[in-house]
Amino acid sequence: MRFTAETSAIRALAVDAVERAGSGHPGMPLGMAEIADVVWRRHLRHDPAVPDWTDRDRFVLSNGHGSMLLYALLHLTGYDLTVDDLKAFRQLGSRTPGHPERGVTPGVETTTGPLAQGLANAVGMALAERLLAIEFNRPGHEVVDHRTFVFVGDGCLMEGLSHEVCSLAGTLARGIGLGKLVVFYDDNGISIDGPVEGWFTDDTPARFEAYGWQVIPAVDGHDTEAIDHAVEQALADPTRPTLICCRTVIGLGSPGKAGSHDVHGAPLGPSELQATRDNLGWPHPPFEIPGEVREAWDHRAEGARVHARWEESFECYRSAFPDLAAEYERRTAGHLPHDWRQLVEKLLDRIRASEPASVATRRASQLVIEELAPELPELFGGSADLTGSNLTNWSGSTPVTADGGNYLSYGVREFGMAALMNGLALHGGLIPYGGTFLMFSEYARNGIRMAALMGLRSILVLTHDSIGLGEDGPTHQPVEQTATLRLMPNLHVWRPCDLLETAVAWTAAIERAGGPTALALSRQNLVPQDRSPSQVDQVARGGYVLRDVAQPAAVIIATGSEVELAMRAAAELAGDGVPVRVVSMPCVEVFDSQPADYREEVLPAGVPRVVVEAGATGGWYRHATVVVGIDQFGESAPAAALFEHFGLDLDAVVGAVRGLLATSA
Ligand SMILES: Cc1ncc(C[n+]2csc(CCOP(=O)(O)OP(=O)(O)O)c2C)c(N)n1
């Protein structure tokens, strides 16, 4: 094998940075250097000076452990990522963390490391590109026209998530088309435990053909012409995504470790590092790149040219279609329509003025979507095969077809849905929301976590939020899910109690540009609560006084379906001369972030508190000394029988308050 100076530069930067950090993954960058060279120097359209140019090609490193490959590419092509940044690989506060993180390093499109999620994000990005192209392009004005390139390894393809999203991508290819999605499979036969033949023997090309993908098998992943030819073939297919199966040698270039799992995730060590330098014919000291190699990689001038051409074409588009151009800019900037707030105020006024009726909050959610969606074309809905239960559709929902659409039936793929939604949100121009049962948020959990980590505006509609779903039984009845979702940093969990709180929760979720929101919604009907205008305003603070008394002896805090129970308990206690305040707390995270004086106003120190929520109690003890909840699995029975069986009824709540007052008296 003859190594070129350009690929040796990638290899040298990767092994030197890993060596310096004393940890990292040299095997993948060494093994994918030629593929990276072809993609980044011959095909990728990007502008290193403007990493967020909306029509750039997307590049996703799904096998994110090989992060040094991406950092080397960003550095070499001219992004704002210096040699010092590379030297700080994996150090505290550096711009080169262990795995690529969006928002930390310019040019990193998505945070990867949890295998296969990058691939799922990429399917979402490619879908977003198609949706926006259909919506915004006009004959002669292809303002949305970019490709999505992805690297995956054996690990990504072993993960079940890859099946979920690649199967769905195959189906989407038959409709809207995903021809601009090109995935490179780093088929090196090695994962951490050793040669994969002991645990991964699928016929991968046949698998992807069965999905309906274009598959280019048996490409020599170290032969740049063969790779280039495969990319041309991939891009020539207008509808099918392509998997390019590249036979590679992990750690290629390291004479003593190539082909072995030893090179996957540990520094080479000084003597093997020197042997690798010698083998590559790379005499330069660590982190030094000769001028001519830098020049060969430098993409700044070409990137600026390609970008400027697009800007010119966008100006022509603007002249011909000024409204569309403005809308494209608004949408891709993530700004809400200018009259958004008025729309929300009108909606809340209408709800307050309407005849109160008992509705399930899942149904309330649908009513709210119906009101907001017509004014919010970026809202992109869907459900993991539970549309009729999640009530995520509205009268203007149109399924994704060759003509576009705003609603995707994800099939029974909860994790795929969450991770694909992240890709839509990352791409920009769309605000994804997707439904499943709260119980099955467990299947989606790491996708939700990545949305929280990346700060993505993605909205999870999680219905059937307690034993209140009834007869389907303990497999479907969430117990600990609301509590555990609340533990996730940067996730807001709303559990509204009626139509008005649901409307506020939805608007908060849409306005929340910096993170995801989970809406926990009831299957069963809930009694609407009365509120003054100032109480309506306070719902957005996450917790507020719903029923007040002059000198409360106790406070009952409740969420969602248990608010009406708390109100009944307070009324009963009032009848016995015990004045009790009720606090509705639809979003604990938002309430906890309020100024101390507001929190003190709502929950005065020294007044004993009881919480009632049909779920795990653990998380509540920082707000109350007594929690009426459920710390065991549910049962199959009608909802009313279950609430009684599990002690979530009037007697229990009244008894809890009395007991607390007796002990604190
Ligand atoms: C979801 C998930 N599980 C486990 C890991 C830990 N892990 C990182 S790399 C890897 C093996 C990946 O093998 P492969 O994709 O073949 O990478 P290569 O050895 O070729 O670099 C594993 C298990 C992870 N990052 N994500």
The ligand as a Gaussian input file, in Angstrom:
#p B3LYP/6-31G(d) Opt

LIG

1 1
 C      -24.626000       2.348000      21.888000
 C      -23.183000       2.090000      22.113000
 N      -22.797000       0.920000      22.634000
 C      -21.489000       0.671000      22.884000
 C      -20.548000       1.611000      22.602000
 C      -19.090000       1.359000      22.945000
 N      -18.335000       1.126000      21.696000
 C      -17.642000       2.101000      21.105000
 S      -16.927000       1.599000      19.698000
 C      -17.541000       0.046000      19.856000
 C      -17.248000      -1.001000      18.835000
 C      -17.551000      -0.505000      17.502000
 O      -17.078000      -1.358000      16.537000
 P      -16.902000      -0.793000      15.074000
 O      -18.060000      -0.007000      14.695000
 O      -16.560000      -1.956000      14.201000
 O      -15.705000       0.196000      15.213000
 P      -14.164000      -0.045000      14.877000
 O      -13.694000      -1.107000      15.821000
 O      -14.120000      -0.468000      13.468000
 O      -13.548000       1.274000      15.144000
 C      -18.292000      -0.051000      21.010000
 C      -18.958000      -1.303000      21.451000
 C      -20.985000       2.828000      22.057000
 N      -20.141000       3.811000      21.764000
 N      -22.292000       3.020000      21.792000

